[in-house]
C-alpha cells in the first residue's frame, strides 16, 4: 500500500510540475496519467505500463479530495450571500441548466431514438463538474471575482437539480411501477434538507463560531475536519452528493469569524487530495472502449461547448452580468465530471447498453482537456465576438 501511494504521489507531483512549466492546468495531465499508468494501462508483449493499482486507500483520498475542493469554495462565500442573491441564482441557474438539459435530451434522442437513453444522455451532459470548475477557478485566481458568486450559485443550482434528477432517473429506470412515487419522495427529502440548511444557516454560523473559538490549532483543525466528514454523511443520508454537503458546510462556516483561518489551514489539504481525486478519476477509465463511441462523443462535445457558451452567456446576461464577466461565466462551466460517471453507472446497473459508460468517460476526458483553454482564453473569446459584432454592424458604403 505504501509503495502504491508513493508512486501515485510521485506521478501527481510530476504532472503538476509539467503543468506549471507550460502554464497549463494540471487536471487533464493527472487524468491522462491515471488512464495510461493505472489498472487499464496499455499492455505490450514484454511490458505493462500499469504502475498504480486501485485500492481502498486511493478511493478514500479521492473522496477527501472532492470534499476539500467544495469545502474551500464554500468558505470563499457564505449562506448570507447565496440567500441574498437567491433570485439571481434561480434565474441564471434555470436558464443555464434548462437549456443544457434540453440540448442533452435532443442529443440523446438523435443518437439512440429512445426516451430512456435520451434522459441518460441529458443527465451525462447537463451538469458541470463542481470539483473541476473549482480547481480551475483556483488556478486561474478568479475566486475573488464578482462573477464567481454567480458561478457558485449556478453550481449549487445544478447540484440541487441533479439531486432531483437522480432520484427521478433511478426510480424511472429501476423501480418501474413505483418510479413516480420514489421520485417524489426523494425530491421532497432533498428540498426539505436544503431549505433547513439555508433557513438555519446564519444561526448555525453563530453556533459554529462559538464552538470553534479555541486557542489550540490542533483542536481547531481536527474538530473542523470532523464537521466536514459529518456534513458529507448527512448529505448522503438526505440523498444529496457528499460534495454538496461539504459545500454547504463551507457556506455556513464562511459566516463565522474563523473563515480566513479555515481557508489558510485547509488550502494545503485541498491541493494535496484534489490532485489524487483527478488521478484516481483517470484510473477508472478504460481507453480501449473509446473507439466504439468516438463519433457520438465528438458530436456531444461540440454541441456541449456551443450550447454551454450560449446558455452561460444568456444566464449571465439575465442576471445583469455583461461583457467580459459574462464570458468568464460561460467559459468557466464547460467541464463535466463526477455526475456524468454516476448517471452512466446508474444506466449500466439498469441493464442499458454498455456503450454509455465509455461514452461518458471519453466525453468527460475531452472536456477536461479543453475546458482550461476556454477559461484561460475567455477574454480573448469575448474580444473576438466583439470584433465580429462590430464587423457585422459596420455600415456599408452607399454606391451611386
C-alpha positions in Angstrom: 0.0 0.0 0.0 2.8 2.4 0.9 4.6 1.7 -2.4 1.4 2.3 -4.4 0.7 5.6 -2.6 4.3 6.7 -3.1 4.1 6.0 -6.9 0.8 7.9 -7.1 2.2 11.0 -5.3 5.3 10.9 -7.5 3.2 10.9 -10.6 0.9 13.6 -9.3 4.0 15.7 -8.5 5.4 15.3 -12.0 2.1 16.2 -13.6 1.8 19.4 -11.6 5.4 20.4 -12.3 5.0 19.8 -16.0 1.7 21.8 -15.9 3.4 24.7 -14.1 6.3 24.6 -16.6 4.0 25.0 -19.6 1.5 27.2 -17.7 -1.3 24.7 -18.3 -4.0 23.3 -16.0 -2.8 20.1 -14.2 -6.3 18.3 -14.3 -6.0 16.8 -17.8 -2.5 15.6 -17.2 -3.5 13.9 -13.9 -6.4 12.2 -15.6 -4.2 11.0 -18.5 -1.7 9.6 -16.1 -4.4 7.7 -14.4 -5.6 6.3 -17.7 -2.3 5.2 -19.1 -0.5 4.2 -15.9 -3.4 2.8 -13.9 -5.2 -0.6 -13.9 -6.4 -0.2 -17.5 -2.9 0.8 -18.8 -1.7 -0.5 -22.3 -0.1 -3.9 -22.3 2.8 -4.9 -24.6 4.4 -8.3 -25.2 7.2 -7.6 -22.6 5.9 -4.7 -20.7 2.9 -3.4 -18.8 2.6 0.3 -18.2 0.3 -0.2 -15.2 2.3 1.3 -12.3 -0.5 2.0 -9.9 -3.4 0.0 -8.7 -6.8 0.8 -7.3 -7.2 0.3 -3.5 -9.4 1.5 -0.7 -6.8 4.0 0.4 -6.8 5.6 -3.0 -10.6 5.8 -3.1 -10.6 7.3 0.4 -8.0 10.0 -0.6 -10.0 10.7 -3.8 -13.3 11.2 -1.9 -11.4 13.5 0.5 -10.2 15.5 -2.5 -13.7 16.3 -3.6 -14.8 17.2 -0.1 -11.9 19.6 0.4 -12.3 21.3 -3.1 -16.0 22.0 -2.5 -15.5 22.9 1.2 -12.9 25.5 0.2 -15.2 27.0 -2.4 -18.0 27.4 0.1 -15.6 29.2 2.5 -15.0 31.8 -0.1 -18.7 32.8 0.1 -21.4 32.4 2.7 -25.0 31.4 3.2 -26.0 35.1 3.5 -24.6 35.9 0.1 -26.3 32.9 -1.5 -29.7 33.8 0.2 -29.3 37.4 -0.6 -28.8 36.6 -4.3 -31.2 33.7 -4.4 -33.5 35.3 -7.1 -30.5 36.0 -9.3 -29.2 32.4 -8.8 -32.6 30.9 -9.6 -32.9 33.0 -12.7 -29.4 32.3 -14.0 -29.4 28.6 -12.9 -32.8 27.9 -14.5 -31.7 29.4 -17.9 -28.3 27.7 -17.8 -29.4 24.2 -16.6 -32.7 24.2 -18.5 -31.0 25.0 -21.9 -28.3 22.4 -21.3 -30.8 19.7 -20.2 -32.9 20.3 -23.3 -29.8 20.2 -25.5 -28.9 16.9 -23.9 -32.4 15.4 -24.5 -32.1 16.3 -28.2 -28.7 14.8 -28.5 -29.8 11.6 -26.7 -32.8 11.2 -29.0 -30.8 11.8 -32.1 -28.2 9.2 -31.0 -30.5 6.5 -29.7 -34.1 7.3 -30.7 -35.2 6.2 -27.2 -36.6 8.3 -24.3 -34.8 6.4 -21.5 -31.5 6.8 -23.4 -32.3 10.4 -24.1 -32.8 11.0 -20.4 -29.5 9.3 -19.6 -27.5 11.3 -22.2 -29.1 14.5 -20.8 -28.0 13.5 -17.3 -24.5 12.9 -18.5 -24.1 16.1 -20.5 -26.1 18.7 -18.5 -24.3 19.4 -15.2 -20.8 20.9 -14.8 -18.2 19.2 -12.6 -18.1 21.2 -9.3 -14.7 19.7 -8.5 -13.1 20.6 -11.8 -14.6 24.0 -12.0 -13.5 24.8 -8.5 -9.9 23.7 -9.3 -9.9 25.8 -12.5 -11.2 28.9 -10.6 -8.5 28.5 -8.0 -5.7 28.0 -10.6 -7.0 31.0 -12.6 -7.1 33.1 -9.4 -10.7 34.1 -10.0 -12.3 33.1 -6.7 -12.5 36.7 -5.7 -14.0 37.9 -9.0 -17.6 39.3 -8.6 -19.0 36.9 -11.3 -17.6 33.9 -9.4 -20.5 34.4 -7.0 -22.9 33.6 -9.8 -20.8 30.7 -10.9 -21.0 29.3 -7.4 -24.8 29.9 -7.4 -25.2 28.1 -10.7 -23.2 25.1 -9.5 -25.3 24.9 -6.3 -28.4 25.1 -8.6 -27.0 22.3 -10.8 -26.3 20.1 -7.8 -29.9 20.6 -6.5 -31.3 19.8 -9.9 -29.1 16.7 -10.2 -30.2 15.5 -6.8 -33.8 15.7 -8.0 -32.9 14.2 -11.4 -31.0 11.3 -10.0 -34.0 10.5 -7.7 -36.3 10.6 -10.7 -33.9 8.7 -13.0 -33.2 5.9 -10.5 -36.9 5.4 -9.9 -37.7 5.6 -13.7 -35.1 3.0 -14.6 -35.1 0.7 -11.7 -38.4 1.0 -9.8 -40.8 0.6 -12.7 -44.3 1.0 -11.3 -43.2 3.0 -8.2 -41.0 5.3 -10.2 -43.1 8.5 -9.7 -43.6 7.8 -6.0 -39.9 7.2 -5.5 -39.0 10.3 -7.4 -41.5 12.5 -5.5 -40.3 11.1 -2.1 -36.6 11.6 -3.0 -37.2 15.1 -4.3 -39.1 16.1 -1.2 -36.3 14.9 1.1 -33.8 16.9 -0.8 -35.9 20.0 -0.8 -36.6 19.8 3.0 -32.9 19.3 3.7 -31.7 22.2 1.6 -34.5 24.5 3.0 -33.4 23.7 6.6 -29.7 24.4 5.8 -30.4 27.8 4.2 -33.0 28.8 6.7 -30.8 27.9 9.7 -27.6 29.0 8.0 -26.9 32.2 10.0 -27.9 30.6 13.3 -25.7 27.6 12.6 -22.9 30.0 11.7 -23.2 31.7 15.2 -23.2 28.2 16.8 -20.0 27.1 15.0 -18.4 30.5 15.7 -18.6 29.8 19.4 -17.7 26.2 19.0 -14.5 26.8 17.1 -13.3 29.6 19.4 -10.2 27.9 20.8 -6.5 28.6 21.0 -5.2 25.2 20.1 -4.6 24.9 16.4 -4.6 21.1 16.7 -8.1 21.0 18.2 -9.3 23.6 15.7 -8.3 21.7 12.6 -9.4 18.2 14.0 -12.8 19.5 15.0 -13.4 21.3 11.7 -12.4 18.2 9.8 -14.8 16.2 11.9 -17.6 18.6 10.9 -16.6 18.2 7.3 -17.0 14.4 7.5 -20.3 14.6 9.4 -21.7 17.1 6.8 -20.8 14.7 4.0 -22.5 11.8 5.7 -25.6 13.9 6.5 -25.9 15.0 2.9 -25.6 11.4 1.7 -28.3 10.3 4.1 -30.5 13.1 2.5 -29.8 11.7 -1.0 -27.5 14.6 -1.9 -24.0 14.2 -3.1 -21.3 14.3 -0.4 -19.6 17.1 -2.2 -22.8 19.3 -1.9 -22.7 18.6 1.9 -19.1 19.9 2.0 -20.1 22.9 0.0 -23.0 23.7 2.3 -20.7 23.4 5.4 -18.3 25.8 3.8 -21.0 28.3 3.2 -22.1 28.1 6.8 -18.6 28.4 8.3 -18.0 31.4 6.0 -20.5 33.2 8.3 -18.1 32.8 11.2 -15.1 34.9 12.3 -12.9 31.8 11.6 -13.4 31.7 7.8 -9.9 33.1 6.9 -8.2 30.7 9.4 -10.1 27.8 7.9 -9.1 28.8 4.4 -5.4 29.1 5.5 -5.4 25.7 7.2 -7.4 23.7 4.6 -5.8 25.0 1.4 -2.9 22.5 1.6 -5.4 19.7 2.0 -7.4 20.9 -1.0 -4.3 20.9 -3.2 -2.9 17.6 -1.9 -6.0 15.4 -2.1 -7.5 17.2 -5.0 -4.7 16.0 -7.2 -5.3 12.5 -6.1 -9.0 12.8 -7.0 -8.3 13.6 -10.6 -5.6 11.0 -11.0 -7.9 8.4 -9.4 -10.7 9.5 -11.8 -8.5 8.6 -14.7 -7.7 5.2 -13.2 -11.4 4.3 -13.6 -11.3 4.9 -17.4 -10.6 2.1 -19.9 -9.3 3.8 -23.1 -9.8 0.7 -25.2 -13.6 1.2 -25.2 -13.2 4.7 -26.6 -13.1 3.7 -30.3 -16.7 2.4 -30.4 -18.1 5.7 -29.1 -15.7 8.2 -30.6 -18.0 9.6 -33.3 -21.0 10.3 -31.0 -18.7 11.6 -28.3 -17.1 14.2 -30.6 -20.6 15.4 -31.6 -21.7 15.6 -28.0 -18.6 17.6 -27.1 -19.1 20.1 -29.9 -22.7 20.7 -29.1 -22.0 20.8 -25.4 -19.4 23.6 -25.8 -21.6 25.6 -28.1 -24.7 25.1 -26.1 -22.9 25.8 -22.8 -21.4 29.0 -24.1 -24.8 30.2 -25.3 -26.6 29.1 -22.1 -23.9 30.6 -19.8 -24.0 33.9 -21.7 -27.7 34.2 -21.6 -27.9 33.2 -18.0 -25.3 35.7 -17.1 -26.9 38.4 -19.2 -30.3 37.8 -17.5 -28.6 38.3 -14.1 -27.0 41.6 -15.0 -23.5 40.4 -16.0 -22.3 41.6 -19.3 -19.1 41.9 -21.3 -16.0 40.0 -20.1 -17.8 39.0 -16.8 -20.5 37.1 -18.8 -17.8 35.5 -21.0 -16.0 34.3 -17.8 -19.2 32.7 -16.5 -19.9 31.0 -19.8 -16.3 29.7 -20.2 -16.0 28.6 -16.6 -18.7 25.9 -16.6 -17.7 23.7 -19.5 -16.1 20.9 -17.6 -18.1 17.7 -16.9 -17.2 15.1 -14.4 -18.4 13.1 -11.4 -22.2 13.3 -12.1 -21.7 12.1 -15.7 -20.0 9.0 -14.5 -22.7 8.4 -11.8 -25.5 8.7 -14.4 -23.7 6.3 -16.8 -23.2 3.8 -13.9 -26.9 4.0 -13.0 -27.8 3.3 -16.6 -25.5 0.3 -16.6 -27.0 -1.1 -13.4 -30.4 -0.9 -15.1 -29.2 -3.1 -18.0 -28.8 -0.4 -20.6 -26.2 -0.5 -23.4 -22.6 -0.8 -22.2 -21.5 1.9 -24.5 -22.9 4.6 -22.2 -20.1 4.3 -19.7 -17.2 4.6 -22.2 -19.1 7.5 -23.9 -19.3 9.3 -20.5 -15.7 8.6 -19.8 -14.4 9.9 -23.1 -16.8 12.8 -23.0 -15.5 13.9 -19.6 -11.9 13.4 -20.6 -12.2 15.6 -23.8 -13.9 18.4 -21.9 -11.3 18.2 -19.2 -8.7 18.8 -21.8 -10.4 21.8 -23.5 -12.1 23.5 -20.6 -8.9 25.0 -19.1 -8.3 26.6 -22.5 -11.7 28.2 -22.6 -11.4 29.5 -19.1 -7.9 30.9 -19.7 -8.9 32.5 -23.1 -12.3 33.8 -22.1 -11.3 37.4 -22.5 -9.8 36.6 -26.0 -13.1 34.8 -26.9 -15.1 37.8 -25.8 -12.9 40.3 -27.8 -13.3 38.1 -30.9 -17.1 38.2 -30.6 -17.0 42.0 -30.0 -14.9 42.5 -33.2 -17.2 40.1 -35.1 -20.3 42.1 -34.0 -18.6 45.4 -35.0 -17.8 43.9 -38.4 -21.3 42.7 -38.9 -22.9 46.0 -37.8 -20.4 48.2 -39.6 -22.3 50.4 -42.1 -21.6 49.7 -45.7 -20.8 52.5 -48.2 -23.7 53.7 -50.4 -22.9 53.1 -54.1 -24.2 55.6 -56.6 
